[in-house]
Amino acid sequence: MLLENNLDKILIIDFGSQFTQLIARKVRELNIFCEIISHNKSKNYKFEKNIKGIILSGGPLNVYQNKKINFNKNILKLNIPILGICFGHQIISKELGGTVKQAKSREFGLAKVVKLKKSILTQNFFTKNTANVWMSHGDEVKKLPKNFKVIAKSSNSKLCMIENLKKKIYGIQFHPEVSHTNKGKVILRNFALKICKIKKNWSPKNQKLKLINQIKDQVGNSKVICALSGGVDSSVVANLINNAIGKNLTCIFVNTGLLRKNEEKQVVNLFKNKLKLNLIYVNAEKIFIKKLKNISDPEKKRKVIGNLFIKIFEKYAKKIKNVKYLAQGTLYPDLIESKSVTGSQTSKIKSHHNVGGLPKKMKLKLVEPLKYLFKDEVRKLGLELNLSKEIISRHPFPGPGLAIRMPGVITDEKIKILKEADNYFISALKEYNLYDKIWQAYAALLPVKTVGVMGDNRTYEYLCLLRAITSEDGMTADYFQFNKSFMQMISNKIVNNIRGINRVVYDVTSKPPSTIELE
Ligand code: XMP
């Protein structure tokens, strides 16, 4: 049994809010273990003693859509402290005798709340009796539930923060988990430490030894294989397992030819030469290019790459005798059920390529040491493992690589041009200390040629698109604002140095409506 199953924790019940993962991350940042379950699971969930507090998330429904809300109301009688956020606040209010109605004026974005009463929940939260918070609601609590008092109001939500001190049930209309709520973390800290009285029990620092021991216990003397991409997650996994079982681990690194400039050299140098891991390097550039010839449909590209990757991986994995386990860099967000609360099927936007399809066919058991961690926790763990900052702070890179940053058909020439452009862009970000401020950045090559003039000559060359975004988790994103001089510099550098590009554009769309990658 994993140690996490016995740890004291805060349970977060998700009603489909886009911010639920943020709540969990903020609680983890307080060094407190927490888990998320869907509200649909709340009916059959065993509320064991180690649950010290419950947070009810926001969500897109309204509390009167009874049929769609599969919520276990008995939770409110468990005598476990509860904090309801937004929709969570409204459902607590409705179930405990209050009323919720459509607000006359909705509140989206920044709002001011005014303190009406002292509360443990708001200790050190208000400055001069007010606080700036972030709201996102169309309904509001109109009548207080029984035995509740108002802690604070906003202009459009008179019952914005409420409490039942005796039962330790709290409701707040705004979102303390988002960074726009200035002191939101204070609310979560007060709830967890002062109201739930949970002890700090979670730190990436003490994860390293624990995870290494867990891996040893799980795999014993068996052999393990791992698909190494050179990204943060697979690098941390490979390192942990190497620490645990050494030569019984074999990593397979497939060079698809669609990696960033010199990436294959860096990965081989680090893992094979420096860290002395058992590494099989497969140079499959030619076969990938051949299979992708004349394919321009984004989904077809993804399928071809995903299938070929699996085939190659299987071929090399078979060469290692007695393999029993496949190691994967599955993270906690990958495990959280993210089905739509409205019951509708979430439409498929893109077929993501990863190695998740491998074990079923290969009949291997999984080793997933990171499956309780968020990305930022994996980065901290990487530091504990002495992985270089270069690897730990690397921007995410998609499995299909440059193929999906090159709309239209893929050619050797285009790959070469794109690798150069991307390298100039990323190097400049590092040089100007911008790389770590950006969540992900890349150059793309658009299948359009435009006219330019260089020297006294006409040029007719490709269009390079630059994308740089800020994000918390890649689910939503905004474009990064460069200043004019940086844009001028990088545009000149790319056009002056790369034959084949004569124009640079910057993508200023957010996600949604766009996605981060182009395909
Ligand atoms: P989108 O384009 O869906 O990307 O907004 C969100 C994040 O996911 C990455 N991405 C992928 N990662 N395999 C991966 O491992 C894939 O097939 C894939 N497609 C997109 C993307 O780079 C961004 O960080």
Residues whose N, C-alpha, C, O or C-beta is under 5 A from the ligand:
A	BS01	XMP	S351 H352 H353 N354 P396 F397 P398 G399 P400 G474 T515 I516 E517
